[in-house]
């Protein structure tokens, strides 16, 4: 069953007889075709993909489960869809309510003059469940990241800046075939490592903890990995904090299975950190779902009410951050199964000393 078929199958539940998909990631999910522009229109029987002259040739060669049509820049984009609506007696259109702006919604209402039905949850729910083929795409992105991480370990030194190391990561990832980075790399050392989303600086890499958080985009799929290293010999407190974070991650992963609540997974990890006396220094959630985007719609956090379904992919990334001193985060990527989970990250989690 194709993703367009899956969308079509879910449409009756949302009481709509067509869906208009305009956002890049949702179009990629539905068709497997990536482009910066395009429109996908799905009815209960048919589907059409409208591409402009920049993409029409590749779209026709790539998309197999929708009719691919050219729209010209001199013609209104939605004219063909308006004709289809009239010819098929369509009464309602599903739209991406979490992504379409208020202004765009008003424009769509004016153009089509029929009921607009919010269906972003339909698309998000389908995107969260990864097939084994989807998972293999994420694994390939993960393996590329891991190769690069192992390559850069020997070159890390206090003679290079945090920006230098971030640049090395980006260069080597792209050279190995990544389409892009899935987000801007986080490379923070010494006191800067206490900033969970710190920005690489022009300062030389400092002694102490060095946190590296990065990911790639490969064939549409995203990876996300964090490892915290130590530049120079760590003291006893640093080793203790590192081991607490590792135990917290292990506790959270152990709690994962299809149907578990996100806050229960977070609570299992958070308890380990709180019991060790560092509860005030873990400010973010345990993890987020990922796939075609590095941050998708599910989460495991204190406020998360999400039920984590089998087939979802979740990051496992607890941390401890002591302002002005240092921080530790360890992140793996987890595939949720009915009765547990599979950890697709293969990097060592022993504290590496540079």
CORRATA-V497310 format. One record per residue. N is the residue number from 1. RES is the residue in three letters. OMEGA is omega in whole degrees, 0 to 359 (* if undefined). Layout:
n: {N:N}
res: {RES:RES}
omega: {OMEGA:OMEGA}
This chain:
n: {1:2:3:4:5:6:7:8:9:10:11:12:13:14:15:16:17:18:19:20:21:22:23:24:25:26:27:28:29:30:31:32:33:34:35:36:37:38:39:40:41:42:43:44:45:46:47:48:49:50:51:52:53:54:55:56:57:58:59:60:61:62:63:64:65:66:67:68:69:70:71:72:73:74:75:76:77:78:79:80:81:82:83:84:85:86:87:88:89:90:91:92:93:94:95:96:97:98:99:100:101:102:103:104:105:106:107:108:109:110:111:112:113:114:115:116:117:118:119:120:121:122:123:124:125:126:127:128:129:130:131:132:133:134:135:136:137:138:139:140:141:142:143:144:145:146:147:148:149:150:151:152:153:154:155:156:157:158:159:160:161:162:163:164:165:166:167:168:169:170:171:172:173:174:175:176:177:178:179:180:181:182:183:184:185:186:187:188:189:190:191:192:193:194:195:196:197:198:199:200:201:202:203:204:205:206:207:208:209:210:211:212:213:214:215:216:217:218:219:220:221:222:223:224:225:226:227:228:229:230:231:232:233:234:235:236:237:238:239:240:241:242:243:244:245:246:247:248:249:250:251:252:253:254:255:256:257:258:259:260:261:262:263:264:265:266:267:268:269:270:271:272:273:274:275:276:277:278:279:280:281:282:283:284:285:286:287:288:289:290:291:292:293:294:295:296:297:298:299:300:301:302:303:304:305:306:307:308:309:310:311:312:313:314:315:316:317:318:319:320:321:322:323:324:325:326:327:328:329:330:331:332:333:334:335:336:337:338:339:340:341:342:343:344:345:346:347:348:349:350:351:352:353:354}
res: {UNK:UNK:UNK:UNK:UNK:UNK:UNK:UNK:UNK:UNK:UNK:UNK:UNK:UNK:UNK:UNK:UNK:UNK:UNK:UNK:UNK:UNK:UNK:UNK:UNK:UNK:UNK:UNK:UNK:UNK:UNK:UNK:UNK:UNK:UNK:UNK:UNK:UNK:UNK:UNK:UNK:UNK:UNK:UNK:UNK:UNK:UNK:UNK:UNK:UNK:UNK:UNK:UNK:UNK:UNK:UNK:UNK:UNK:UNK:UNK:UNK:UNK:UNK:UNK:UNK:UNK:UNK:UNK:UNK:UNK:UNK:UNK:UNK:UNK:UNK:UNK:UNK:UNK:UNK:UNK:UNK:UNK:UNK:UNK:UNK:UNK:UNK:UNK:UNK:UNK:UNK:UNK:UNK:UNK:UNK:UNK:UNK:UNK:UNK:UNK:UNK:UNK:UNK:UNK:UNK:UNK:UNK:UNK:UNK:UNK:UNK:UNK:UNK:UNK:UNK:UNK:UNK:UNK:UNK:UNK:UNK:UNK:UNK:UNK:UNK:UNK:UNK:UNK:UNK:UNK:UNK:UNK:UNK:UNK:UNK:UNK:UNK:UNK:UNK:UNK:UNK:UNK:UNK:UNK:UNK:UNK:UNK:UNK:UNK:UNK:UNK:UNK:UNK:UNK:UNK:UNK:UNK:UNK:UNK:UNK:UNK:UNK:UNK:UNK:UNK:UNK:UNK:UNK:UNK:UNK:UNK:UNK:UNK:UNK:UNK:UNK:UNK:UNK:UNK:UNK:UNK:UNK:UNK:UNK:UNK:UNK:UNK:UNK:UNK:UNK:UNK:UNK:UNK:UNK:UNK:UNK:UNK:UNK:UNK:UNK:UNK:UNK:UNK:UNK:UNK:UNK:UNK:UNK:UNK:UNK:UNK:UNK:UNK:UNK:UNK:UNK:UNK:UNK:UNK:UNK:UNK:UNK:UNK:UNK:UNK:UNK:UNK:UNK:UNK:UNK:UNK:UNK:UNK:UNK:UNK:UNK:UNK:UNK:UNK:UNK:UNK:UNK:UNK:UNK:UNK:UNK:UNK:UNK:UNK:UNK:UNK:UNK:UNK:UNK:UNK:UNK:UNK:UNK:UNK:UNK:UNK:UNK:UNK:UNK:UNK:UNK:UNK:UNK:UNK:UNK:UNK:UNK:UNK:UNK:UNK:UNK:UNK:UNK:UNK:UNK:UNK:UNK:UNK:UNK:UNK:UNK:UNK:UNK:UNK:UNK:UNK:UNK:UNK:UNK:UNK:UNK:UNK:UNK:UNK:UNK:UNK:UNK:UNK:UNK:UNK:UNK:UNK:UNK:UNK:UNK:UNK:UNK:UNK:UNK:UNK:UNK:UNK:UNK:UNK:UNK:UNK:UNK:UNK:UNK:UNK:UNK:UNK:UNK:UNK:UNK:UNK:UNK:UNK:UNK:UNK:UNK:UNK:UNK:UNK:UNK:UNK:UNK:UNK:UNK:UNK:UNK:UNK:UNK:UNK:UNK:UNK:UNK:UNK:UNK}
omega: {179:178:174:176:180:177:181:181:183:186:181:179:181:176:174:181:172:177:177:181:183:186:188:186:180:175:177:178:186:189:187:182:182:177:181:180:180:179:176:179:185:171:182:181:189:176:179:175:181:181:176:188:180:190:191:183:181:179:180:181:187:187:185:186:172:176:183:183:179:167:184:181:181:183:176:186:190:182:181:180:178:178:179:178:180:183:184:178:181:185:183:179:172:180:184:190:180:185:182:182:178:180:179:178:178:179:179:179:180:183:188:177:172:184:174:186:177:181:181:180:176:182:180:181:179:181:183:182:182:172:176:178:176:181:180:176:178:179:179:177:179:181:178:179:183:176:181:180:180:178:187:181:183:184:182:177:178:176:180:178:175:178:177:182:177:179:177:178:183:181:185:177:180:180:180:174:177:177:182:169:179:173:179:183:173:177:185:186:178:180:179:182:177:180:186:177:178:181:178:183:175:176:176:177:186:172:182:181:175:180:179:182:183:177:179:171:182:182:177:186:184:169:180:185:172:169:175:180:173:176:187:185:179:174:185:180:180:178:180:180:178:182:176:179:179:179:178:178:180:179:179:179:180:182:186:169:179:178:180:176:180:182:177:176:178:183:180:178:184:180:180:181:180:181:179:177:183:183:181:185:174:190:182:181:181:182:181:176:180:181:176:170:182:172:177:197:182:177:171:183:180:182:185:174:181:165:184:185:170:183:177:177:188:171:177:192:174:179:172:184:180:187:177:183:177:178:179:171:176:186:172:176:190:174:186:177:181:187:182:181:174:177:183:178:185:179:177:176:171:179:180:180:182:*}
